[in-house]
Every structure is written in structure tokens, then in C-alpha cells.
Amino acid sequence: MRHFLTLRHPNGILRDRSETAEGIHRLKEEIAKLTEQQTEALGTATCLRMATDEAKEYEQRRERILGHVKDLKILEESL
């Protein structure tokens, strides 16, 4: 599952370098937010056992982070 955070233009292509730079900024912010949530979840899990639904959310965030990192690499290489 790929998440582009409204990063893409409606026709699927970023219009210019400033749009690409903005997309990179948004991806970095989202990665930071998701990473903080992962850190909090791990902190809780070390004290208490992680519930099944929490483990599922953790895995979904991990997949989103990986997808964002791949997208970020593509965008940064396009500059």
C-alpha cells in the first residue's frame, strides 16, 4: 500500500521543483510523526504486552514509513 499524502498532482505527476521540494518536506514530516508513534508504541510494549490491534497498527505504520522512504528517495533523486 503506497501513501503519497496528496503529494501528487491530479494527473499523477509533480509539476515542478518547488512542488517536489514541498512533497519531500511533507514526506519527511510524516515519517517523523510515524516514527514518533512507533517509538511510543515500543515504549508501551516494553512495559506491557502489545495488544493484537496495537501490533497491527504498528505494522501498518511500519509499512507506511517504508513506503514514504521509497517515495522520498525517488523525489530526492528527481531534483
Backbone as ProteinMPNN parsed JSONL, in Angstrom:
{"seq_chain_A": "MRHFLTLRHPNGILRDRSETAEGIHRLKEEIAKLTEQQTEALGTATCLRMATDEAKEYEQRRERILGHVKDLKILEESL", "coords_chain_A": {"N_chain_A": [[0.844, -1.177, 0.0], [0.705, 2.14, -0.947], [1.282, 5.433, 0.116], [0.826, 8.754, -0.648], [0.272, 11.179, 0.517], [-1.32, 13.317, -0.553], [0.545, 14.176, -2.283], [0.905, 14.003, -4.979], [0.115, 15.495, -8.094], [-3.113, 15.894, -9.673], [-2.929, 14.599, -12.212], [-1.024, 12.755, -11.711], [1.622, 13.481, -11.801], [4.226, 15.391, -10.478], [4.397, 18.885, -10.694], [6.585, 20.778, -10.74], [9.905, 21.759, -9.57], [9.574, 23.093, -7.108], [7.197, 22.025, -6.194], [8.01, 19.402, -5.921], [9.964, 19.725, -3.932], [8.312, 20.576, -1.838], [6.777, 18.269, -1.542], [8.766, 16.514, -0.666], [9.344, 17.694, 1.803], [6.849, 17.332, 3.131], [6.723, 14.52, 3.189], [8.935, 13.937, 4.828], [8.081, 15.1, 7.238], [5.827, 13.482, 7.775], [7.066, 10.975, 8.023], [8.597, 11.465, 10.322], [6.533, 11.897, 12.192], [5.205, 9.387, 12.17], [7.319, 7.763, 12.99], [7.727, 8.686, 15.594], [5.312, 7.806, 16.736], [5.754, 5.076, 16.518], [7.909, 4.776, 18.27], [6.703, 5.461, 20.712], [4.834, 3.367, 20.86], [6.529, 1.14, 21.078], [7.737, 1.745, 23.499], [5.574, 1.471, 25.252], [5.06, -1.22, 24.818], [7.277, -2.431, 25.948], [6.818, -2.235, 28.621], [4.288, -3.285, 28.993], [2.478, -5.97, 27.515], [2.043, -5.838, 24.01], [-1.074, -5.267, 22.58], [-3.121, -7.153, 20.261], [-4.456, -5.538, 18.323], [-2.949, -3.223, 18.577], [-0.451, -4.133, 17.743], [-1.046, -4.661, 15.088], [-1.592, -2.044, 14.148], [0.937, -0.986, 14.563], [2.45, -2.44, 12.698], [1.212, -1.59, 10.337], [1.924, 1.146, 10.369], [4.691, 0.842, 10.138], [4.889, -0.201, 7.544], [3.896, 2.002, 6.125], [5.872, 3.906, 6.707], [8.094, 2.73, 5.42], [7.177, 2.818, 2.755], [6.982, 5.605, 2.419], [9.664, 6.317, 2.702], [10.75, 5.146, 0.416], [9.363, 6.631, -1.546], [10.365, 9.162, -0.928], [13.062, 8.857, -1.598], [12.862, 8.572, -4.39], [11.797, 11.1, -5.064], [13.84, 12.835, -4.13], [15.913, 12.052, -5.778], [14.962, 13.029, -8.149], [15.423, 15.698, -8.162]], "CA_chain_A": [[0.0, 0.0, 0.0], [1.516, 3.349, -1.04], [0.623, 6.657, 0.563], [1.556, 9.892, -1.164], [-0.082, 12.369, 1.282], [-1.706, 14.355, -1.519], [1.806, 14.614, -2.844], [0.851, 14.001, -6.429], [-0.798, 16.326, -8.863], [-4.19, 15.021, -10.148], [-2.558, 13.763, -13.351], [-0.041, 11.792, -11.26], [2.979, 13.974, -11.982], [4.513, 16.649, -9.802], [4.531, 19.9, -11.739], [7.868, 21.471, -10.823], [10.85, 21.519, -8.475], [9.039, 23.571, -5.833], [6.216, 21.028, -5.777], [8.796, 18.254, -5.48], [10.55, 20.094, -2.638], [7.217, 20.56, -0.86], [6.467, 16.859, -1.321], [9.837, 15.968, 0.172], [9.115, 18.233, 3.151], [5.685, 16.66, 3.724], [7.084, 13.13, 3.478], [9.812, 13.925, 5.997], [7.234, 15.355, 8.408], [5.012, 12.284, 8.026], [7.969, 9.938, 8.521], [8.919, 11.828, 11.71], [5.337, 11.66, 13.012], [5.003, 7.944, 12.285], [8.422, 7.219, 13.783], [7.42, 9.008, 16.994], [4.26, 6.884, 17.159], [6.388, 3.762, 16.674], [8.705, 4.842, 19.499], [5.755, 5.403, 21.824], [4.271, 2.016, 20.906], [7.562, 0.249, 21.604], [7.885, 2.062, 24.92], [4.451, 0.836, 25.933], [5.19, -2.669, 24.679], [8.312, -2.939, 26.844], [6.225, -2.304, 29.964], [3.098, -4.127, 28.896], [2.428, -6.701, 26.258], [1.312, -5.115, 22.969], [-2.319, -5.92, 22.184], [-3.171, -7.546, 18.86], [-4.791, -4.386, 17.483], [-1.798, -2.313, 18.609], [0.577, -4.74, 16.903], [-1.481, -4.458, 13.707], [-1.356, -0.636, 13.857], [2.393, -0.827, 14.499], [2.888, -2.991, 11.416], [0.718, -0.697, 9.277], [2.779, 2.334, 10.371], [5.989, 0.433, 9.614], [4.746, -0.286, 6.091], [3.764, 3.372, 5.612], [7.193, 4.53, 6.784], [8.91, 2.17, 4.339], [6.671, 3.376, 1.501], [7.366, 7.016, 2.361], [11.105, 6.394, 2.474], [10.945, 4.847, -1.014], [8.88, 7.799, -2.286], [11.298, 10.238, -0.659], [14.251, 8.59, -2.394], [12.518, 8.902, -5.778], [11.669, 12.565, -5.186], [15.14, 13.467, -3.97], [16.7, 11.762, -6.977], [14.427, 13.787, -9.284], [15.85, 17.114, -8.085]], "C_chain_A": [[0.892, 1.244, 0.0], [0.682, 4.55, -0.624], [1.444, 7.844, 0.096], [1.165, 11.2, -0.487], [-0.512, 13.543, 0.417], [-0.482, 14.98, -2.162], [1.716, 14.789, -4.349], [-0.19, 14.967, -6.971], [-1.903, 15.402, -9.377], [-3.823, 14.135, -11.344], [-1.437, 12.788, -13.009], [1.395, 12.24, -11.376], [3.144, 15.27, -11.192], [4.888, 17.684, -10.856], [5.922, 20.515, -11.835], [8.726, 21.169, -9.599], [10.291, 21.98, -7.135], [7.986, 22.606, -5.297], [6.935, 19.786, -5.257], [9.408, 18.534, -4.117], [9.498, 20.083, -1.543], [6.825, 19.124, -0.535], [7.507, 16.196, -0.434], [9.644, 16.422, 1.612], [7.956, 17.504, 3.848], [5.993, 15.206, 4.07], [7.977, 13.038, 4.71], [9.036, 14.179, 7.281], [6.406, 14.126, 8.769], [5.873, 11.153, 8.567], [8.312, 10.217, 9.985], [7.741, 11.536, 12.644], [5.124, 10.165, 13.23], [6.093, 7.29, 13.132], [8.211, 7.5, 15.263], [6.332, 8.078, 17.536], [4.827, 5.487, 17.38], [7.187, 3.719, 17.974], [7.81, 4.739, 20.728], [5.179, 3.994, 21.979], [5.281, 1.02, 21.473], [7.788, 0.485, 23.09], [6.792, 1.414, 25.751], [4.608, -0.685, 25.939], [6.264, -3.233, 25.604], [7.798, -3.064, 28.269], [5.054, -3.278, 30.018], [3.161, -4.89, 27.582], [1.57, -5.927, 25.254], [0.078, -5.929, 22.574], [-2.294, -6.213, 20.692], [-3.478, -6.363, 17.949], [-3.659, -3.36, 17.464], [-0.664, -2.836, 17.733], [0.234, -4.549, 15.427], [-1.241, -3.01, 13.283], [0.141, -0.363, 13.715], [2.91, -1.289, 13.139], [2.428, -2.11, 10.256], [1.547, 0.584, 9.21], [4.149, 2.01, 9.79], [5.95, 0.369, 8.089], [4.621, 1.101, 5.463], [5.107, 4.079, 5.617], [8.067, 4.036, 5.637], [8.478, 2.724, 2.983], [7.076, 4.83, 1.331], [8.855, 7.169, 2.086], [11.421, 6.112, 1.001], [10.52, 6.04, -1.87], [9.85, 8.965, -2.143], [12.565, 10.07, -1.496], [14.006, 8.963, -3.861], [12.454, 10.402, -5.981], [13.022, 13.256, -5.093], [16.039, 13.224, -5.178], [16.223, 12.556, -8.185], [14.843, 15.248, -9.27], [17.126, 17.35, -8.85]], "O_chain_A": [[1.752, 1.379, 0.871], [-0.492, 4.656, -0.98], [2.631, 7.938, 0.407], [1.677, 12.251, -0.874], [-0.082, 14.67, 0.662], [-0.479, 16.153, -2.534], [2.393, 15.645, -4.919], [-1.231, 15.205, -6.36], [-1.654, 14.204, -9.51], [-4.353, 13.032, -11.474], [-0.944, 12.074, -13.882], [2.307, 11.467, -11.083], [2.28, 16.145, -11.245], [5.617, 17.381, -11.8], [6.395, 20.753, -12.947], [8.323, 20.42, -8.71], [10.514, 21.319, -6.12], [7.893, 22.392, -4.089], [6.513, 19.189, -4.266], [9.376, 17.674, -3.236], [9.766, 19.625, -0.432], [6.569, 18.798, 0.624], [7.167, 15.408, 0.449], [9.768, 15.621, 2.539], [8.071, 17.11, 5.008], [5.577, 14.712, 5.118], [7.792, 12.152, 5.545], [9.301, 13.545, 8.302], [6.298, 13.772, 9.943], [5.452, 10.442, 9.479], [8.317, 9.297, 10.802], [7.92, 11.0, 13.738], [4.889, 9.73, 14.357], [5.817, 6.37, 13.901], [8.487, 6.641, 16.1], [6.424, 7.614, 18.673], [4.432, 4.793, 18.316], [7.14, 2.725, 18.698], [8.123, 4.015, 21.673], [5.051, 3.489, 23.095], [4.917, 0.15, 22.265], [8.005, -0.458, 23.85], [7.053, 0.874, 26.826], [4.324, -1.347, 26.937], [6.179, -4.393, 26.008], [8.28, -3.896, 29.038], [4.879, -4.003, 30.997], [3.841, -4.469, 26.645], [0.503, -5.422, 25.601], [0.173, -7.119, 22.273], [-1.536, -5.595, 19.945], [-2.832, -6.198, 16.914], [-3.434, -2.701, 16.448], [0.008, -2.057, 17.056], [1.12, -4.304, 14.609], [-0.742, -2.764, 12.185], [0.558, 0.402, 12.845], [3.713, -0.602, 12.508], [3.174, -1.906, 9.298], [1.846, 1.064, 8.117], [4.71, 2.807, 9.037], [6.874, 0.834, 7.422], [5.174, 1.35, 4.392], [5.454, 4.771, 4.66], [8.709, 4.836, 4.957], [9.323, 3.06, 2.153], [7.466, 5.248, 0.241], [9.263, 8.047, 1.325], [12.273, 6.778, 0.413], [11.225, 6.419, -2.805], [10.129, 9.673, -3.111], [13.081, 11.045, -2.042], [14.85, 9.598, -4.493], [12.994, 10.923, -6.957], [13.321, 14.155, -5.879], [16.832, 14.088, -5.553], [16.976, 12.744, -9.141], [14.641, 15.962, -10.252], [17.623, 18.476, -8.889]]}, "name": "protein", "num_of_chains": 1, "seq": "MRHFLTLRHPNGILRDRSETAEGIHRLKEEIAKLTEQQTEALGTATCLRMATDEAKEYEQRRERILGHVKDLKILEESL"}
